[in-house]
Amino acid sequence: MTIVEETAMQPVNNHCFRLTGNWALADDATSAVFFAAWRQRGDVKLVHDSASPNAWTTSSG
């Protein structure tokens, strides 16, 4: 697991849980967020040296 995953995974998972109300669905959504982030890694714009805003946008979309 990379440092980005370690620092962003739990907050994104919690956000996905708040959106779905179900931990299993939140886990699936979190996986989808990080898969999308991996696929878009060349296009991600860092904000204050962080990719977290992209993860929040992806998880909310």
C-alpha positions as CSV (number, residue, x, y, z in Angstrom):
1,M,0.0,0.0,0.0
2,T,1.4,3.4,-0.9
3,I,1.4,6.5,1.3
4,V,-1.4,8.0,-0.7
5,E,-3.6,5.0,-0.2
6,E,-2.7,4.9,3.6
7,T,-3.6,8.5,4.2
8,A,-6.6,8.7,1.9
9,M,-8.3,5.3,2.1
10,Q,-10.0,5.6,5.4
11,P,-11.5,9.1,4.9
12,V,-12.7,8.1,1.4
13,N,-14.2,4.9,2.8
14,N,-16.0,6.9,5.5
15,H,-17.3,9.3,2.9
16,C,-18.5,6.4,0.7
17,F,-20.2,4.9,3.8
18,R,-22.0,8.2,4.5
19,L,-23.2,8.2,0.8
20,T,-24.3,4.6,0.8
21,G,-25.2,3.8,4.4
22,N,-23.6,0.3,3.9
23,W,-20.0,-0.7,4.7
24,A,-19.9,-3.4,2.0
25,L,-21.0,-0.9,-0.7
26,A,-18.6,1.7,0.8
27,D,-15.7,-0.8,0.4
28,D,-16.7,-1.4,-3.2
29,A,-17.0,2.3,-3.9
30,T,-13.6,3.0,-2.3
31,S,-12.0,0.3,-4.5
32,A,-13.6,2.0,-7.5
33,V,-12.3,5.4,-6.5
34,F,-8.7,4.1,-6.2
35,F,-9.0,2.2,-9.4
36,A,-10.2,5.3,-11.2
37,A,-7.4,7.3,-9.6
38,W,-4.9,4.7,-10.8
39,R,-6.3,4.9,-14.4
40,Q,-6.2,8.7,-14.3
41,R,-2.8,9.1,-12.5
42,G,-1.2,10.9,-15.4
43,D,-4.0,13.5,-15.5
44,V,-4.4,14.2,-11.8
45,K,-3.6,17.7,-10.7
46,L,-2.1,18.0,-7.2
47,V,-3.5,20.6,-4.9
48,H,-1.0,21.6,-2.2
49,D,0.9,18.4,-3.1
50,S,-2.1,16.2,-2.5
51,A,-4.3,14.0,-4.7
52,S,-7.0,13.9,-2.1
53,P,-9.3,16.5,-3.9
54,N,-9.4,14.2,-6.9
55,A,-10.4,11.3,-4.6
56,W,-13.2,13.3,-3.0
57,T,-14.5,14.4,-6.4
58,T,-14.4,10.8,-7.8
59,S,-16.1,9.4,-4.7
60,S,-18.9,11.9,-4.8
61,G,-19.6,11.6,-8.5
